Amino acid sequence: MTHLTGNAPAGTPDWLDLATRDPARTRQFYTALLGWDYEELGPEAGHYTLCRKDGRDVAAIMPGPVESGDDVPAWTVYFATDDCDATVRRVTDAGGSVLVPADDIMDKGRMAIVEDTTGGQFGLWEGRAHTGAGLVNEPGSLVWNELVTADPGAARRFYGSVFDHAAEQLPASDDLDYTTLARPDGRIIGGIHGMPDTPATSWLTYFGVEDADRAVAIVRDEGGIAGNPWDSPYGRVADVRDPVGTPFRVLAG
């Protein structure tokens, strides 16, 4: 179990949020699946709702209509930064784009939304009153993030330039092109999954669960979609979508 009480080291995934056209239905789903409860911050904060597990913040949900049938809602992962503006400059210097410029979020922190050179979107979070997730690597919380992209080489170069992430490619095989990303202190914080046929680059979130098979049954009972679980070297995994169509994975380690 990892309890966090301050800002994570720069380059660490430290927060998640989800814009959804049906926040009430979405909250009901994640309560059933992950045991979350909630605190809505109110209209002055855009009805941004903190998701909590065992009294600790793990993510947030907010209203956000999908613009067209082709758009798929997605969990946005935020990376910790000690200086949001400086990191935005590193993003653009590395060839990335700024989607939402750096701005203060009340007294909570400073954030930006950016895009890497392969089209993967992510956030930057400079924590102040809110330092990000208070619980990770535990059932009901974030346990892993990976970038799924058709151009893993470009992604490795980008994240190395922006966050000083060290990339280590796993031994090549016929069906797996995978790279782990580590902070300068050696801590592995995520991965890059090279998939030549993926239609668009995106970050994929893994949430921890006690039992992947039970989690799949709950997803289906609650109106989501779930594939059958499979065993990986790191635990039992399943691809799922919530009732609004948001993709993620569950992992029982």
C-alpha positions in Angstrom: 0.0 0.0 0.0 1.3 3.5 -0.8 -0.1 6.5 1.1 1.1 9.8 -0.3 1.0 13.0 1.8 2.9 15.4 -0.4 3.8 16.1 -4.0 5.2 13.1 -5.9 8.6 13.5 -7.6 8.5 15.2 -11.0 7.5 12.9 -13.8 5.3 10.6 -11.7 1.7 9.9 -12.6 0.0 11.5 -9.6 -3.6 12.2 -10.6 -6.5 11.1 -12.8 -9.7 12.7 -13.8 -12.6 11.9 -16.1 -15.0 14.1 -18.0 -18.3 12.2 -18.6 -21.7 13.1 -20.0 -23.4 11.2 -17.1 -21.5 11.9 -13.8 -24.2 10.3 -11.6 -24.2 7.0 -13.5 -20.5 7.0 -13.7 -20.1 7.6 -9.9 -22.5 4.7 -9.2 -20.5 2.4 -11.4 -17.1 3.2 -9.8 -18.6 2.8 -6.3 -19.8 -0.7 -7.2 -16.5 -1.6 -8.8 -13.8 0.1 -6.8 -15.6 1.1 -3.5 -15.3 4.9 -4.1 -17.2 7.6 -2.3 -17.3 11.2 -3.3 -17.1 14.9 -2.5 -18.4 17.4 -5.0 -16.6 20.7 -4.9 -19.6 22.7 -6.1 -20.5 24.9 -9.0 -17.6 27.3 -8.4 -15.3 24.4 -9.3 -17.3 23.2 -12.2 -18.9 20.4 -10.1 -15.5 18.7 -10.0 -16.1 15.7 -7.8 -13.2 14.1 -5.8 -13.3 10.3 -5.7 -12.1 8.7 -2.5 -11.0 5.3 -1.3 -10.7 4.7 2.4 -10.8 8.5 3.0 -8.0 9.3 0.5 -8.3 11.1 -2.8 -7.7 8.8 -5.8 -9.2 10.5 -8.8 -11.9 13.0 -9.9 -15.0 12.9 -12.1 -16.6 16.0 -13.8 -19.3 16.8 -16.3 -18.1 16.8 -19.8 -20.3 16.0 -22.8 -18.9 13.9 -25.6 -18.9 16.1 -28.7 -19.7 13.5 -31.3 -20.2 9.8 -31.6 -16.6 9.3 -32.7 -15.2 10.7 -29.4 -14.5 8.3 -26.6 -14.3 9.5 -23.0 -11.0 8.8 -21.4 -9.3 9.0 -18.0 -6.7 11.8 -18.2 -3.4 11.0 -16.4 -1.5 13.9 -14.8 2.2 13.9 -14.3 3.7 15.7 -11.3 5.9 18.7 -12.0 7.7 21.2 -9.7 7.2 23.9 -12.3 4.2 23.6 -14.6 5.2 26.5 -16.9 8.8 25.2 -17.3 7.5 21.7 -18.1 5.1 23.1 -20.7 8.1 24.7 -22.4 9.9 21.4 -22.4 6.8 19.8 -24.0 6.8 22.3 -26.9 10.6 22.2 -27.2 10.3 18.4 -27.7 7.7 18.9 -30.4 4.5 18.4 -28.4 1.5 20.7 -28.3 -0.4 22.7 -25.6 -4.1 22.0 -25.5 -4.9 23.9 -22.3 -2.3 26.5 -21.2 -0.9 26.5 -17.7 -3.3 28.1 -15.2 -3.9 28.2 -11.5 -6.8 26.1 -10.1 -7.9 28.2 -7.1 -5.3 27.4 -4.4 -5.2 23.7 -5.3 -2.3 23.9 -7.8 -1.3 24.8 -11.4 -2.2 22.6 -14.3 -2.0 22.3 -18.1 -3.1 19.7 -20.7 -0.7 18.8 -23.4 -0.1 16.4 -26.2 3.0 14.4 -27.0 4.4 14.0 -30.5 2.4 10.8 -31.2 -0.9 12.3 -30.2 -1.1 11.1 -26.6 -2.8 13.6 -24.3 -1.9 14.0 -20.6 -2.0 16.6 -17.9 0.7 18.4 -15.8 0.0 19.1 -12.1 2.0 21.4 -9.9 0.5 20.6 -6.5 -0.1 23.2 -3.8 -3.1 22.7 -1.5 -4.0 19.5 -3.5 -0.9 17.4 -4.1 -2.6 14.7 -6.1 -3.6 11.1 -5.3 -3.3 10.1 -1.6 -3.5 6.4 -2.3 -1.9 4.4 -5.2 -0.9 0.8 -5.8 -3.8 -0.6 -3.8 -7.2 -2.0 -4.8 -9.5 0.9 -5.7 -6.7 3.1 -6.9 -4.3 3.7 -9.7 -1.7 0.9 -10.1 -0.3 1.4 -13.6 -0.4 3.6 -16.7 0.8 2.8 -20.2 0.9 4.7 -23.5 -0.5 2.7 -26.4 0.9 4.1 -29.6 1.9 3.1 -33.1 5.2 5.0 -32.8 6.9 3.9 -29.6 10.3 5.3 -30.7 9.0 8.8 -30.9 7.2 8.4 -27.6 10.4 7.2 -25.9 12.3 10.2 -27.2 9.5 12.6 -26.1 9.1 11.5 -22.5 12.9 11.2 -22.1 13.2 14.8 -23.2 10.3 16.2 -21.1 10.7 14.2 -17.8 14.1 12.6 -18.1 12.4 9.2 -18.1 14.8 6.4 -18.8 13.3 3.9 -21.3 14.1 0.2 -21.2 12.7 -2.0 -23.9 11.7 -5.5 -22.9 13.1 -8.4 -25.0 11.4 -8.3 -28.4 8.8 -10.9 -29.3 6.5 -11.5 -32.2 3.5 -10.0 -30.4 4.8 -7.5 -27.8 6.7 -4.3 -28.2 6.9 -2.9 -24.6 9.1 -0.3 -22.9 9.2 0.7 -19.2 9.7 4.3 -18.2 11.7 5.1 -15.0 12.3 8.4 -13.2 15.9 9.6 -12.8 15.9 7.8 -9.3 15.2 4.5 -11.0 11.6 4.2 -10.0 9.5 2.7 -12.8 6.4 4.8 -13.3 4.7 3.5 -16.5 5.1 1.9 -19.9 4.9 2.4 -23.6 3.1 -0.4 -25.6 3.9 -0.3 -29.3 0.9 -1.4 -31.3 1.2 -0.7 -35.1 -2.5 -1.0 -35.8 -3.8 1.2 -32.9 -6.0 3.9 -34.5 -4.9 6.7 -32.0 -2.4 7.1 -29.3 -3.7 7.2 -25.7 -2.8 6.7 -22.1 -4.5 3.6 -20.6 -5.2 3.5 -16.9 -5.1 0.4 -14.7 -7.0 0.3 -11.5 -6.2 -2.3 -8.8 -8.9 -4.8 -7.7 -8.9 -7.7 -5.3 -10.2 -10.2 -7.8 -10.2 -9.6 -11.6 -12.9 -12.2 -12.3 -15.2 -10.7 -9.7 -14.5 -7.2 -11.1 -15.5 -8.3 -14.6 -18.8 -9.7 -13.2 -19.5 -6.3 -11.5 -18.7 -4.4 -14.6 -21.2 -6.4 -16.6 -23.8 -6.2 -13.8 -23.4 -2.4 -13.7 -23.9 -1.8 -17.4 -20.3 -1.7 -18.5 -18.5 -4.0 -21.0 -15.7 -6.4 -20.0 -13.5 -8.9 -21.8 -12.5 -12.1 -20.2 -9.6 -11.8 -17.7 -6.2 -13.2 -18.6 -3.0 -14.0 -16.6 0.0 -11.7 -17.1 3.4 -11.9 -15.3 2.2 -9.1 -13.0 -1.3 -10.4 -12.2 -4.7 -11.1 -13.6 -5.9 -8.4 -16.0 -9.1 -7.5 -17.9 -10.1 -4.9 -20.5 -13.3 -3.0 -19.5 -15.4 0.0 -20.3 -17.7 1.9 -18.0 -21.3 2.5 -18.9 -20.4 5.7 -20.8 -17.7 3.9 -22.8 -14.5 4.9 -20.9 -11.8 2.3 -21.5 -9.4 1.1 -18.7 -8.1 -2.1 -17.2 -8.4 -3.8 -13.9 -5.5 -5.6 -12.4 -5.4 -8.1 -9.5 -1.7 -8.4 -8.5 
